Amino acid sequence: MPTFEIGERDFLLDGRPFQVISGALHYFRVHPDQWADRIRSARLLGLNTIETYVAWNFHAPEPDEFDLTGRRDLGRFLDLVAAEGLHAIVRPGPYICAEWDGGGLPAWLFPSALRQAQDGAGSGRRADDSAGGAAGVRRHDPAFLDAIGTYYARLLPLVAKRQVTTGGPVLMVQVENEYGAYPGVPDDERAAYLRELVRLTREQGIDVPLFTSDQADDEHLSRGGLPELHKTANFGSRSTERLAVLRRHQPTGPLMCMEFWDGWFDSWGQVHHVTTPDQAAGDLDDLLAAGASVNLYMVHGGTNLGLTNGANDKGTYLPITTSYDYDAPLSEHGAPTAKFHALRAVIAKHAPVPDEPPAEPGPAPEVDVVLDHRAALADVVPLLSGPVTASDAAPTLDDLRQWSGFALYSARVEADDEVLVVGEVRDRAIVALDGDPVGVLDRSAHLYSLPLPRRAGTLTLLVEDRGRVNYGPRIGEPKGLVGAVRTARRELTGWRAAPLRVEDAPALLAGALRPADGSPEAAAVAEAHGGDAVAAPVAGPSFHRGTFDTVAGADHFLRLDGWTRGLAWVNGELLGRYSSQGPTATLYVPGPLVRDTNELMLLELHGAAVPRARFVAAPDLGPTEE
Ligand code: GLA
């Protein structure tokens, strides 16, 4: 059987030196019908290996569920990598960062939630709420390690049987992720935790080399690994200098940049990040010329489909955009970019590269859609709502066992309450009084209070988790309303709260949306648009649906100019969030979702003047720094 080892100087494949030239491609960010295409394009770039993280929460939405089918069929993904003649690297976490919801850690994992599950459903607030973070996470904690043992036992057998040592593609497996960057853990506990992960990994039959990866500085590299595990480093520039730093911590064996950042991720409200092809090419050239191995992060970024995006919070909460294009060599829709050609030319200097560039896709079909069916969210709450919890203090989303998305809270206010002040809102709440708009609480904007109309009534808060933090000490923090909710004269009590299954809206609301045409507003707007058949303006939160005919199987780019914020589905598949904040102005619609006749559905949280949407010829990821 083949072997893969870490030699004195090099990686050794079947005993011969092997330079790993790899690219990151997350199966969970790409439609499964497109996996083969993206893997093939990666090979045409000159790569010999594909690396993927495994997002634990993608497979385990609840503690007793584990799904390895369809989009989650990692075994099939690895088989496609092998079929293309490529090797594989697997990074199963348990924590992955990756700008993914919670860094891949399931929200049900965090001790507070575990405790609550053990106690049965409960109410009341936890003492550590406002501090953020969660004790036990990424530590040598029995409950955490026990859950990892179960996760590995469900996941790793499929990796074990695809190891190079059994004739499969998998060359090596990572333990943890940039653990040196995780604060607050004493050194001896760090080592004990990592050793336990190694033991749990080996227990599942993983016999290929294990490694760690850390940011390329002394502090991270010295804290993130174990003497007995091979160390790799993550960086996107100054290759020669960074390899020298890595060498100080990994005195023998091959040097590898496990994440060569050839682009960067985007956050809502910021510019679209790009790096020049020349810069990436120059740094890659230095790496390969030094004989180092590399994993391009990313070769193809893909999309945070559904509600899967993570967030950063270093003082200001910044959720990641739906697009994870990453300015990678293969664009979000899999097209080779200028960077692809620049990196391919560099790789060709050091290794054989197939003499066949990937196909350049043409423009996408352009289609206008009128969203002529609608329903106010308030009118369909019973169809979307999970069980209602009544409690004195406002629960968190985690208390409601709502691990992502939305929940609806309500409480009674009196005329002299005057102002609403929340300890924290994670991450946004649209506030109404007896159905009339009051305003918005917003964590990113540090907006934690609102004046109230001077009348008594039922206050509702539509609370949105915009993505769980994926990096740093806030991993594992609870979502929803956190801390006391007060008015001018008291703490608000008598709460009712329920999770909303908004992500399943197309199925749950199939018959509930009504034609908007014929209303007086519709007639007025139609007139303003020269008699066009246009439905009434959009006042959210509300659902909107329209149908459109187009080219089945073709990629599309949905542009929602004039809309504000919300979610978009095509044929019942949640594409992700849209936001007028930008930078991204288009949502990618993978071709496999598209039929001859299609349904577009939106949840608009705020408003739009005209209920029209457009599919445009090309993506628009927004303004860059320049
Ligand atoms: C680090 C992490 C990755 C990713 C990148 C930034 O290197 O290890 O998961 O978050 O940063 O894209």
Residues whose N, C-alpha, C, O or C-beta is under 5 A from the ligand:
A	BS01	GLA	I96 C97 A98 E99 E178 N234 E259
